[in-house]
Amino acid sequence: MKINGIKCKTQLDAVLQYMQGGNTLSQEVAYDKIGTQRLGDVIFRLRGLGYNIQNINCKGSNRFGNSVSYVEYFLANTKQEIEALAVRRNG
């Protein structure tokens, strides 16, 4: 699979490459773009390798119109970056 124009051999590589492109990643997007159904496991392994992956709790609605909560992950470098993204996502 190719992510950001780079061929990735594993889902771990693909998730990392996707987030290094400045993108946030939810379970839905991970399944759609990368094909992983276990994003939490991939994030756990990346954190274990030392990557600073943060998450934002988001609210939305499902296909039936019911309110749901979900998490978006992103690769962060600074506290300011984390705070700015949280404000953008949750208003």
C-alpha positions in Angstrom: 0.0 0.0 0.0 1.1 3.6 -0.6 0.6 6.3 1.9 1.7 9.9 1.0 3.4 8.4 -2.1 5.5 6.1 -0.1 5.2 2.3 -0.3 4.6 0.8 3.2 5.1 -2.9 3.9 3.2 -3.1 7.2 0.2 -1.5 8.8 2.5 -0.1 11.5 4.6 1.6 8.8 1.4 2.9 7.0 -0.1 4.4 10.2 3.2 6.1 11.1 3.6 7.5 7.5 0.0 8.7 7.5 0.4 10.6 10.8 3.8 11.9 9.8 2.0 13.6 6.9 0.3 15.8 9.5 -3.0 13.8 9.5 -5.2 12.7 12.4 -6.3 9.1 12.4 -9.6 7.6 13.7 -10.5 3.9 13.5 -12.9 4.6 10.6 -10.2 6.4 8.6 -7.6 3.8 9.4 -9.9 1.0 8.1 -10.8 3.0 5.0 -7.3 4.2 4.0 -5.0 1.5 5.6 -7.2 -1.5 6.1 -6.4 -2.0 9.8 -9.2 -3.0 12.1 -7.0 -2.8 15.2 -5.8 0.8 15.2 -5.5 0.8 19.0 -2.9 -2.1 18.9 -0.9 -0.3 16.2 -0.9 2.9 18.3 0.2 0.9 21.4 3.1 -0.5 19.5 4.2 2.8 18.0 4.1 4.4 21.5 6.2 1.5 22.7 8.8 2.5 20.0 8.9 6.0 21.5 6.6 7.9 19.2 4.7 10.8 20.8 1.2 9.8 19.7 -1.5 11.8 21.4 -5.3 11.4 21.2 -8.3 13.7 21.2 -11.7 12.7 22.4 -14.3 13.7 19.8 -18.0 13.6 19.5 -20.1 13.0 16.4 -23.0 11.0 15.1 -23.2 7.5 13.6 -25.1 6.5 10.5 -28.3 6.3 12.5 -28.0 9.9 13.8 -27.1 8.8 17.4 -24.5 10.7 19.3 -21.2 8.8 19.7 -17.7 9.5 21.1 -14.6 8.4 19.3 -10.8 9.1 19.4 -8.5 10.6 16.8 -4.8 10.0 17.1 -2.0 12.3 15.9 1.7 12.5 16.1 2.7 15.5 18.3 5.9 17.3 19.0 5.0 20.0 21.4 2.4 20.8 24.1 1.3 23.8 22.1 0.6 21.6 19.1 -1.5 19.2 21.2 -3.5 22.1 22.7 -4.1 23.8 19.3 -5.4 20.6 17.7 -7.7 19.9 20.7 -9.2 23.4 20.3 -9.7 23.0 16.6 -11.5 19.6 17.0 -13.8 20.5 19.9 -14.3 24.2 19.3 
